[in-house]
Amino acid sequence: MQVTTWFIATEDEVEAIESIVTTEEHSPEDWTYLELPLIEMELMALSAALRGTEDITDERTLEEPLIFREEDGLIIARVVEPFIQMLARVTDSNVPGLVNAWAERMDQENHGPEDLREFLSELVKFARQAVERRSPVLSLATF
């Protein structure tokens, strides 16, 4: 199962984040982080739901990888700022409709509506922290 971990971190910390997987010199706890069992396509489905579009491939949620190590099964990339901004602006009244829209755009075999609601809540809180700190978000995906 792929796991995606987001970090409130700058691009000059990318090698330290890489070491979480490669050398274990660092651990996720060295940063403010969020770990979720979501893959890139599921996050792209959320992005499409936030934008009100059906095409989940219309916009990516990640920039080009800063590190791609197929042999170690890891990708580190910056999460695109508009996605973080949209997440930070989600209000409680938006959540039910947004969860439904997200569920419609993805395979619900892996995650039901209650899981998605919980993931969304965590993503929104995390995005608000990043915006408040004026910090980028880096994504570490392992596969």
Secondary structure, DSSP 8 states (H G I E B T S, - for coil): --EEEEEE--GGGHHHHHHHHHT-SS-GGGS-EEEES--HHHHHHHHHHHHT-S-TTSS-SB-S-SEEETTTTEEEEEB-HHHHHHHHT--GGGHHHHHHHHHHTS-TTT--HHHHHHHHHHHHHHHHHHHHHT--EEEEEE-
